[in-house]
């Protein structure tokens, strides 16, 4: 699949088949994320993967309950990935401090998109979540207070076939030549 074709095929899946995802496929997605570039090669990420139905449901109920229920559909996904943002290396932190940029967020974004594109290439679907009960998930998964969960990802086989149309700005609306 050519890259633009892959980019067009990737979308946020909100309805999953109950079929389990083979661990070899999950590990291939994690490998794609591992290969992602990061500021000063900090690699400030750790992926906690739940593919056991009871545990996945438990995580989803805590993460996406109450005020976070707009994402409750994630409880139907066979796999939930909790992305723990780790501390960047010294050079990346200093550069980020002087530039006013949190490079670790950029880094996990790149890694998670690598994950998602690999999933898409294998016929899996993903959805990213930034709105979830972080404190509850940290408590459940025994994640130290000084670590941050910036993203969660659901993973599974889409229950529907076909790629929904994308609503995107035109090329003319998003760039211009300057010189």
C-alpha positions in Angstrom: 0.0 0.0 0.0 1.4 3.4 -0.9 1.8 5.9 2.0 -1.0 8.3 0.9 -3.3 5.3 0.4 -2.5 4.2 4.0 -3.0 7.7 5.3 -6.4 7.9 3.6 -7.3 4.5 5.0 -6.5 5.4 8.7 -9.5 6.7 10.6 -10.8 6.6 14.2 -12.7 3.3 14.6 -15.5 3.5 17.1 -17.1 0.1 16.4 -15.1 -3.1 16.8 -15.6 -6.7 16.1 -15.4 -8.8 19.3 -12.7 -11.0 17.6 -9.4 -11.1 19.6 -6.4 -9.4 18.1 -3.4 -11.8 17.8 -0.5 -10.8 20.0 1.8 -11.0 17.0 -0.2 -8.2 15.4 -0.2 -6.1 18.6 3.6 -6.5 18.9 4.1 -5.5 15.3 2.2 -2.2 16.1 4.4 -1.7 19.2 7.5 -2.3 17.0 6.3 0.4 14.6 5.9 2.8 17.6 9.3 1.8 18.9 10.9 2.8 15.6 9.5 6.3 15.8 11.9 9.2 16.0 11.9 11.3 19.2 13.6 14.5 20.4 17.3 13.7 21.2 16.3 10.0 20.9 14.6 10.2 24.3 11.9 7.7 23.4 9.7 8.9 26.3 7.0 6.3 26.1 5.8 3.1 27.6 2.9 1.1 26.3 0.7 -0.9 28.7 -1.4 -3.4 26.7 -4.6 -5.1 27.8 -5.9 -7.8 25.6 -7.7 -9.9 28.2 -11.4 -9.1 27.9 -12.2 -8.8 31.6 -9.2 -6.5 32.2 -9.9 -4.4 29.1 -13.5 -4.0 30.2 -12.4 -3.0 33.7 -9.9 -0.4 32.4 -12.5 1.0 29.9 -15.2 1.3 32.7 -12.8 3.4 34.8 -11.3 5.4 32.0 -14.5 6.2 30.2 -17.2 6.3 32.8 -19.0 9.3 34.3 -17.9 12.6 32.7 -15.8 10.7 30.3 -18.6 8.6 28.9 -18.6 10.1 25.5 -15.8 7.6 24.9 -17.6 4.6 26.5 -17.7 2.8 23.1 -14.0 2.0 23.8 -15.3 -0.7 26.2 -16.2 -2.8 23.1 -12.6 -2.8 21.8 -10.7 -6.1 22.4 -7.5 -4.2 23.2 -6.8 -1.0 25.2 -3.4 0.5 25.2 -2.4 3.0 27.9 0.4 5.2 26.8 2.5 6.4 29.7 4.6 9.4 28.9 8.0 9.1 30.5 10.5 11.8 31.2 12.5 13.0 28.2 16.2 13.1 28.1 18.1 16.1 29.5 18.8 17.7 26.1 15.2 17.4 25.0 14.0 18.8 28.3 16.4 21.8 28.1 15.6 22.4 24.4 11.9 22.2 25.3 12.2 24.6 28.2 13.9 27.3 26.1 11.5 26.8 23.2 8.4 26.5 25.4 7.6 23.1 23.8 6.9 19.8 25.5 8.7 17.6 23.1 7.6 14.4 24.9 4.0 15.1 23.7 5.2 15.5 20.1 7.3 12.3 20.5 4.4 10.1 21.8 2.2 11.6 19.0 4.6 10.4 16.4 5.0 7.0 18.1 1.2 6.5 18.4 0.7 7.5 14.8 3.3 4.9 13.7 1.3 2.4 15.9 -1.9 3.4 14.2 -0.6 3.3 10.7 0.8 -0.2 11.2 -2.5 -1.3 12.6 -4.3 0.1 9.6 -1.9 -1.6 7.2 -2.8 -4.9 8.8 -6.6 -4.3 8.7 -6.9 -3.3 12.3 -8.6 -0.1 13.6 -7.6 2.3 16.3 -9.0 5.3 18.1 -7.0 7.7 20.3 -8.4 9.1 23.5 -7.2 12.2 25.4 -10.4 12.5 27.5 -10.4 9.9 30.2 -10.1 9.4 33.9 -6.3 9.5 34.3 -6.3 9.3 38.1 -8.6 6.3 38.0 -6.5 4.5 35.4 -3.3 5.3 37.2 -4.7 3.9 40.4 -6.0 0.7 38.7 -2.7 0.1 36.8 -0.5 1.1 39.7 1.2 3.8 37.7 3.3 6.2 39.9 2.0 9.7 40.5 5.0 11.3 38.8 4.2 9.6 35.5 1.6 10.9 33.1 -0.9 9.1 30.9 -1.5 11.5 27.9 -3.1 9.0 25.6 -5.1 5.8 25.5 -5.7 3.9 22.3 -8.3 1.2 21.5 -7.4 -1.4 19.0 -9.3 -4.1 17.2 -10.8 -5.3 13.9 -13.4 -2.7 12.7 -16.9 -4.1 12.7 -17.8 -2.2 9.5 -16.0 -2.5 6.2 -15.1 0.5 4.0 -13.4 3.7 4.8 -15.7 6.6 5.8 -15.2 9.9 3.9 -12.9 12.4 5.5 -13.7 16.0 5.9 -10.4 17.8 5.5 -9.4 21.3 4.5 -8.2 21.7 0.9 -4.5 22.0 0.1 -5.0 25.6 -0.7 -6.3 26.2 2.8 -3.4 24.7 4.7 -0.2 25.8 2.9 1.5 28.4 0.7 4.9 28.8 -0.9 6.9 31.6 0.6 9.9 32.0 -1.6 
